[in-house]
Amino acid sequence: MEATHSNLKPKHKGSKQLFDNPILEYLSHTHIAIPVTMFFVSGAVLGYYAFTHTNLESWVIGSLFISGTLIFTFVEYWVHRSVYHIEPTTEARAKFQYVAHGVHHEYPKDKTRLAMPPIIAAVAAITLFSIFFVLMGESAYAFFPGFIWGYAAYLLVHYAVHAYNPPKNFMKQLWINHAVHHYKHGNAVFGVSSPLWDYVFGTMATMDKAKVAENL
């Protein structure tokens, strides 16, 4: 059975070949600028459409945008906890978990696997927008930009905490939280861009984070 996040020893250099097919292997890597640009631009276009081609008032658009961002933080937490850290009770689940996320725990410094491949991300985004549009109508043009800008912001935070040293300000806590998740307690601190839902659902690690901070 494939190794999982709970028993992987992190490697700080190199990458891992996931697929024998060279095309699939190539597509499993991405530069962080591609999805970040893709979603910031898409969100801006949809937001502009909300202002210029819908009957929504400005304060409603702003409220929906903020709501979309907040909902994304929950989705980020839930997917990380329930999907990426799915229990590998079968061979198929173990392989899915490793390809989707376990390889990132094994090679946390691999900058090319810190984001979902753009093709998969685009399909997921179009699917989600379609669902939101069916549920919300034209409000989706204001809500979804907040959601995908939340995702783009998450990608930037996730990239930064793995690629750069922590800043000497309040943002350092995000580096500490994610270091706890990777190197001390793989079943805690699932939020990357925000610890909000870890506090809500009781998954914030209880160990002394200062010891982790000393190693950053």
Buried (B, 14 or more C-beta within 10 A) or exposed (E): EBBBBEEBEEBEEEBBEBEEEEEEEEBBBBBBEEBBEBBBEBBEEBBEBBEEEBEBEEEBBEBBBBBBBBBBBBBBBEBBBEEBBBEBEEEEBBBBBBBBBBBBBBBBBBBEBBBBBBEBBBEEBEEBBEEBBEEBEBBBBBBBBBBBBBBBBBBBBBBBBBEEEBEEEEEBEBBBBBBBBBEBBBEBBBBBBBBBBBEEBEBBBEEEBEEBBEEE
